[in-house]
């Protein structure tokens, strides 16, 4: 949640009257100040710089808002407010409560239980829904949906053969990828590595080179976590070499997305020339591909531009990151998680350039776009701590 040490009187009043629905006297008791002081703060139109005890008290009040209070506060904030209305992040608790059931399903992948199996078209629709939830960071819904869906897909696989079996394997790859998303976001890296192995097995069974390439894209997460960036980049480069981008639009998108991620891996290893070469290759292909989701990965001109911002940040070059974003923001057609990545990287660039107000605004945008993703992002937590402490970057 965003820690704020600067408020206007309007924002203080919004917290008191709309979120908490307290009188000035009651609000004063909550924060340990006099009613006269609260009245004075609310009467000030300019920004108030709040230090020490008051800042801590306000932060505590924000943390204690429930969902309904948080939404009332959000609606009451002025359009130009830099205060971030908190989003109560219960997704971590939900995921934790559902993980035993997900692990049970994964443990028994070859010991399928009895139960109904829908037609392939209905299963495809169900998988499309979880892919959408993953791309839009709806982790709570994923945690509830995935155990039953994976169980059904595994039952379907046990009774299918031929081309239908390959279709189920492709669906399993996407189901496993959605499960991997919640494992990674909440730090269950052992589970993530296991799921990625199951993804690879299903992709091999499907005998689809593009599905295999998409699995390599996901497998790189393991190397990002371990810090083995050279190995991760090698994996992506090898996967890209196996794809002919001229063969089809999905092949071009897959090839481009592999280079896009390889650029990030190179940048994190501070190989600037290699990073730019990979992203330039992704940009070349993106000019021929409409923005869209291909095998579960968003790719196209806008996705490459978002990664250009990331590249500048990773290389410690905020000027190039901000130049890549100049006069542009991703539209709602881009999945929410990728848009939130853009705003998080913009916040990082602004912090590197010591634009603290702009960093606050970018983090607020990220949270509004994809709250579950933003709340779980370790770099967001680090930036908020720096902003709250007014530390140099």
Phi, psi and omega per residue, in radians:
X1 nan 2.526 -3.081
X2 -1.308 2.197 3.090
X3 -1.588 2.216 -3.022
X4 -2.079 2.333 3.073
X5 -2.062 0.099 3.082
X6 -2.250 2.207 -3.109
X7 -2.349 2.780 2.881
X8 -1.789 2.868 3.100
X9 -1.046 -0.606 3.127
X10 -1.094 -0.690 -3.121
X11 -1.234 -0.689 3.076
X12 -1.060 -0.779 -3.141
X13 -1.127 -0.660 3.121
X14 -1.091 -0.724 3.108
X15 -1.103 -0.769 -3.089
X16 -1.192 -0.872 -2.962
X17 -1.494 -0.684 -3.025
X18 -1.598 -0.810 -3.113
X19 -1.380 -0.892 -3.036
X20 -1.614 -0.421 -3.141
X21 0.952 0.908 3.134
X22 -2.039 2.686 2.994
X23 -1.291 2.928 3.094
X24 -1.060 -0.659 3.131
X25 -1.133 -0.784 3.134
X26 -1.139 -0.710 3.127
X27 -1.106 -0.734 3.116
X28 -1.041 -0.721 3.111
X29 -1.089 -0.650 -3.125
X30 -1.096 -0.685 -3.026
X31 -1.777 -0.020 3.052
X32 1.384 0.472 3.095
X33 -2.170 2.999 -3.139
X34 -1.415 2.761 3.079
X35 -1.069 -0.621 3.135
X36 -1.094 -0.664 3.127
X37 -1.172 -0.762 3.112
X38 -1.055 -0.784 3.137
X39 -1.054 -0.696 3.133
X40 -1.150 -0.768 3.137
X41 -1.094 -0.789 -3.090
X42 -1.164 -0.429 -3.133
X43 -1.418 -0.142 -3.111
X44 -1.573 2.232 -3.128
X45 -1.492 -0.480 -3.083
X46 -1.397 3.005 3.120
X47 -1.170 2.365 3.092
X48 -1.825 2.198 3.034
X49 -1.563 2.035 -3.017
X50 -1.908 2.259 -3.072
X51 -2.096 2.831 2.944
X52 0.954 -2.096 -2.961
X53 -1.071 -0.755 -3.096
X54 -1.160 -0.755 3.125
X55 -1.031 -0.741 3.130
X56 -1.137 -0.693 -3.134
X57 -1.138 -0.755 3.131
X58 -1.138 -0.717 3.108
X59 -1.069 -0.725 3.115
X60 -1.077 -0.752 3.114
X61 -1.059 -0.751 3.135
X62 -1.074 -0.743 -3.104
X63 -1.123 -0.483 -3.059
X64 -1.561 -0.064 3.131
X65 -1.154 2.393 3.013
X66 -1.507 -3.115 -3.057
X67 -1.026 -0.779 -3.088
X68 -1.160 -0.760 3.114
X69 -1.116 -0.726 3.138
X70 -1.068 -0.710 -3.134
X71 -1.206 -0.690 3.095
X72 -1.084 -0.729 3.128
X73 -1.117 -0.768 -3.135
X74 -1.022 -0.785 -3.118
X75 -1.164 -0.520 -3.074
X76 -1.449 -0.273 -3.085
X77 -1.214 2.469 3.042
X78 -1.086 2.711 -3.097
X79 -1.065 -0.535 -3.095
X80 -1.667 0.244 -3.102
X81 -1.177 2.443 3.025
X82 -1.723 -0.019 3.064
X83 -1.354 2.315 -3.136
X84 -1.703 2.004 3.053
X85 -1.112 2.264 -3.057
X86 -1.241 2.560 2.966
X87 -1.860 2.050 -3.115
X88 -1.094 2.045 -3.017
X89 -1.669 1.545 3.087
X90 -1.677 -0.025 -3.064
X91 -1.088 -0.640 3.140
X92 -1.063 -0.739 3.132
X93 -1.178 -0.684 3.121
X94 -1.122 -0.820 3.134
X95 -1.035 -0.787 -3.137
X96 -1.045 -0.676 -3.124
X97 -1.247 -0.430 -3.100
X98 -1.674 -0.235 -3.092
X99 -1.041 -0.706 3.106
X100 -0.998 -0.683 3.127
X101 -1.187 -0.712 3.103
X102 -1.113 -0.750 3.113
X103 -1.093 -0.662 3.125
X104 -1.056 -0.754 3.133
X105 -1.118 -0.751 -3.124
X106 -1.185 -0.663 3.114
X107 -1.075 -0.625 -3.048
X108 -1.768 0.521 -3.066
X109 -1.012 -0.527 -3.139
X110 -1.840 0.217 3.119
X111 -2.229 1.053 -2.970
X112 -1.150 2.517 3.115
X113 -1.576 2.969 3.099
X114 -1.364 2.634 3.108
X115 2.859 3.030 -3.099
X116 -1.245 2.706 3.052
X117 -2.345 2.081 3.140
X118 -1.318 2.904 3.071
X119 -1.095 2.711 -3.070
X120 -1.003 -0.628 3.140
X121 -1.127 -0.702 3.131
X122 -1.220 -0.647 3.079
X123 -1.133 -0.682 3.120
X124 -1.099 -0.718 3.108
X125 -1.111 -0.702 3.141
X126 -1.135 -0.694 3.118
X127 -1.202 -0.680 3.076
X128 -1.005 -0.666 3.136
X129 -1.151 -0.731 -3.133
X130 -1.274 -0.537 3.045
X131 -1.100 -0.753 3.104
X132 -1.083 -0.748 3.111
X133 -1.103 -0.678 3.105
X134 -1.127 -0.813 -3.108
X135 -1.142 -0.408 -3.125
X136 -1.892 0.249 3.011
X137 1.065 0.647 3.072
X138 -1.618 1.236 -2.998
X139 -1.209 -0.567 3.126
X140 -1.092 -0.806 3.103
X141 -1.091 -0.694 3.117
X142 -1.058 -0.752 -3.092
X143 -1.073 -0.588 3.099
X144 -1.390 -0.642 -3.000
X145 -1.426 -0.611 -2.900
X146 -1.179 -0.744 -3.112
X147 -0.980 -0.819 -3.141
X148 -1.181 -0.714 -3.119
X149 -1.158 -0.764 3.120
X150 -1.122 -0.676 3.076
X151 -1.028 -0.771 -3.127
X152 -1.171 -0.710 3.107
X153 -1.106 -0.669 3.111
X154 -1.197 -0.626 3.044
X155 -1.127 -0.754 3.126
X156 -1.060 -0.707 -3.132
X157 -1.101 -0.597 -3.088
X158 -1.231 -0.303 -3.096
X159 -2.014 0.057 -3.099
X160 -1.798 2.877 3.078
X161 -2.670 2.935 3.059
X162 1.110 -2.438 -3.071
X163 -1.160 -0.531 3.131
X164 -1.180 -0.580 3.090
X165 -1.121 -0.727 3.106
X166 -1.101 -0.664 3.098
X167 -1.090 -0.754 3.130
X168 -1.134 -0.677 3.103
X169 -1.071 -0.698 3.105
X170 -1.109 -0.699 3.107
X171 -1.162 -0.666 3.103
X172 -1.094 -0.664 3.102
X173 -0.991 -0.784 -3.122
X174 -1.251 -0.606 3.074
X175 -1.135 -0.775 3.091
X176 -1.106 -0.664 3.139
X177 -1.098 -0.669 3.096
X178 -1.137 -0.688 3.091
X179 -1.143 -0.689 3.101
X180 -1.077 -0.623 -3.111
X181 -1.031 -0.809 -3.121
X182 -1.280 -0.538 3.082
X183 -1.101 -0.794 -3.112
X184 -1.190 -0.795 -3.044
X185 -1.072 -0.514 -3.083
X186 -1.923 0.346 2.933
X187 1.382 0.295 3.122
X188 -1.615 1.241 -2.968
X189 -1.247 -0.507 3.069
X190 -1.123 -0.753 3.105
X191 -1.141 -0.714 3.117
X192 -1.019 -0.820 -3.133
X193 -1.051 -0.688 3.122
X194 -1.152 -0.765 -3.139
X195 -1.107 -0.712 3.135
X196 -1.075 -0.662 3.057
X197 -1.074 -0.688 3.112
X198 -1.203 -0.643 3.039
X199 -1.009 -0.814 -3.113
X200 -1.076 -0.755 3.138
X201 -1.060 -0.749 3.137
X202 -1.179 -0.674 3.102
X203 -1.122 -0.712 3.091
X204 -1.091 -0.729 -3.137
X205 -1.139 -0.588 3.126
X206 -1.258 -0.324 3.136
X207 0.947 0.803 -3.117
X208 -2.138 1.979 -3.046
X209 -1.107 -0.567 -3.135
X210 -1.299 -0.609 3.053
X211 -1.164 -0.680 3.074
X212 -1.096 -0.735 3.127
X213 -1.121 -0.722 3.108
X214 -1.111 -0.586 3.084
X215 -1.176 -0.651 3.070
X216 -1.086 -0.663 3.084
X217 -0.984 -0.787 -3.112
X218 -1.266 -0.666 -3.094
X219 -1.028 -0.459 -3.131
X220 -1.036 -0.410 3.105
X221 -0.945 -0.643 -3.137
X222 -1.027 -0.698 -3.104
X223 -1.359 -0.548 3.033
X224 -1.089 -0.719 -3.131
X225 -1.181 -0.749 -3.086
X226 -1.381 -0.270 -3.089
X227 1.485 0.090 3.125
X228 -1.471 1.189 -3.001
X229 -1.214 -0.590 3.124
X230 -1.125 -0.733 3.107
X231 -1.138 -0.718 3.113
X232 -1.093 -0.728 3.121
X233 -1.151 -0.690 3.112
X234 -1.054 -0.727 3.105
X235 -1.057 -0.794 -3.127
X236 -1.152 -0.725 3.132
X237 -1.128 -0.727 3.119
X238 -1.124 -0.708 3.115
X239 -1.141 -0.687 3.135
X240 -1.145 -0.661 -3.140
X241 -1.102 -0.436 -3.117
X242 -1.467 -0.071 -3.088
X243 -1.924 2.319 3.051
X244 -1.649 1.840 -3.063
X245 -1.175 -0.297 -3.128
X246 -1.470 -0.118 -3.022
X247 -1.360 -0.511 -3.134
X248 -2.966 2.876 3.076
X249 -1.107 -0.782 3.088
X250 -1.062 -0.619 3.110
X251 -1.167 -0.723 3.112
X252 -1.096 -0.735 3.140
X253 -1.142 -0.705 3.115
X254 -1.121 -0.812 3.106
X255 -1.034 -0.796 -3.124
X256 -1.146 -0.689 -3.130
X257 -1.168 -0.590 3.088
X258 -1.129 -0.745 3.088
X259 -1.185 -0.593 3.126
X260 -1.078 -0.814 3.138
X261 -1.257 -0.597 3.088
X262 -1.088 -0.589 3.086
X263 -1.091 -0.711 3.117
X264 -1.158 -0.748 3.125
X265 -1.061 -0.750 3.125
X266 -1.136 -0.711 -3.135
X267 -1.133 -0.699 3.123
X268 -1.148 -0.444 3.054
X269 -1.560 0.079 3.134
X270 1.098 0.575 2.985
X271 -1.696 1.426 -2.959
X272 -1.091 -0.806 -3.095
X273 -1.098 -0.765 3.125
X274 -1.139 -0.696 3.140
X275 -1.057 -0.807 -3.134
X276 -1.178 -0.626 3.112
X277 -1.098 -0.763 3.121
X278 -1.109 -0.766 -3.100
X279 -1.238 -0.571 3.061
X280 -1.120 -0.667 3.103
X281 -1.173 -0.711 3.080
X282 -1.085 -0.720 3.139
X283 -1.134 -0.663 3.120
X284 -1.061 -0.779 -3.124
X285 -1.243 -0.644 -3.083
X286 -1.082 -0.462 3.112
X287 -1.141 -0.315 -3.105
X288 -1.807 -0.003 -3.006
X289 -2.182 2.221 3.063
X290 -1.197 2.500 3.106
X291 -1.016 2.296 -3.124
X292 -3.083 -3.049 3.123
X293 -1.900 2.138 -3.086
X294 -2.167 2.047 -3.111
X295 0.913 0.671 3.055
X296 1.507 0.052 -3.126
X297 -2.131 2.290 3.084
X298 -1.332 2.342 3.111
X299 -2.649 2.582 3.115
X300 2.670 -3.048 -3.082
X301 -1.005 -0.704 -3.134
X302 -1.195 -0.693 3.115
X303 -1.100 -0.691 3.110
X304 -1.143 -0.693 3.135
X305 -1.111 -0.694 3.079
X306 -1.052 -0.688 3.122
X307 -1.263 -0.452 3.037
X308 -1.128 -0.659 3.038
X309 -1.093 -0.799 3.130
X310 -1.021 -0.724 -3.096
X311 -1.056 -0.807 3.126
X312 -1.043 -0.726 -3.132
X313 -1.155 -0.822 -3.107
X314 -1.087 -0.574 -3.128
X315 -1.518 0.043 3.141
X316 1.237 0.512 -3.117
X317 -2.084 1.374 -3.075
X318 -1.106 -0.474 3.127
X319 -1.067 -0.783 3.139
X320 -1.230 -0.593 3.094
X321 -1.109 -0.819 -3.124
X322 -1.215 -0.561 3.091
X323 -1.161 -0.674 3.129
X324 -1.117 -0.495 -3.102
X325 -1.700 0.005 -3.021
X326 -1.034 2.248 3.097
X327 1.010 0.559 -3.106
X328 -2.599 2.466 2.918
X329 -2.434 2.573 3.131
X330 -1.168 2.467 -3.122
X331 -1.428 2.992 3.140
X332 -1.150 -0.172 3.096
X333 -1.308 -0.291 3.084
X334 -1.446 2.357 3.135
X335 -0.923 2.561 -3.009
X336 -1.040 -0.694 -3.108
X337 -1.101 -0.728 3.137
X338 -1.173 -0.662 3.078
X339 -1.120 -0.673 3.126
X340 -1.186 -0.613 3.029
X341 -1.005 -0.734 3.133
X342 -1.037 -0.845 -3.107
X343 -1.195 -0.609 3.078
X344 -1.121 -0.755 3.108
X345 -1.186 -0.577 3.045
X346 -1.115 -0.699 3.086
X347 -1.087 -0.726 3.112
X348 -1.094 -0.750 3.130
X349 -1.110 -0.754 3.136
X350 -1.132 -0.652 3.090
X351 -1.156 -0.712 3.096
X352 -1.060 -0.583 3.115
X353 -1.561 0.058 -3.139
X354 1.107 0.601 3.027
X355 -1.707 1.409 -2.955
X356 -1.221 -0.685 3.114
X357 -1.116 -0.709 3.114
X358 -1.161 -0.607 3.085
X359 -1.128 -0.761 3.062
X360 -0.978 -0.833 -3.086
X361 -1.116 -0.693 -3.135
X362 -1.157 -0.694 3.107
X363 -1.157 -0.649 3.075
X364 -1.085 -0.745 3.118
X365 -1.093 -0.736 3.130
X366 -1.052 -0.740 -3.110
X367 -1.198 -0.653 3.112
X368 -1.169 -0.619 -3.103
X369 -1.291 -0.822 -3.055
X370 -2.534 1.392 -3.029
X371 -1.063 -0.717 -3.093
X372 -1.156 -0.669 3.110
X373 -1.194 -0.808 -3.080
X374 -1.149 -0.741 -3.114
X375 -1.119 -0.482 -3.095
X376 -1.653 -0.007 -3.007
X377 -1.437 2.108 -3.081
X378 -1.113 -0.582 3.128
X379 -1.198 -0.547 3.075
X380 -1.120 -0.802 -3.138
X381 -1.066 -0.694 3.125
X382 -1.141 -0.761 3.141
X383 -1.127 -0.704 3.138
X384 -1.101 -0.670 3.106
X385 -1.121 -0.703 3.128
X386 -1.150 -0.740 -3.136
X387 -1.157 -0.710 -3.124
X388 -1.144 -0.654 -3.131
X389 -1.518 -0.077 -3.101
X390 0.992 0.694 -3.128
X391 -1.438 2.576 3.015
X392 -1.221 2.684 -3.134
X393 -1.605 nan nan
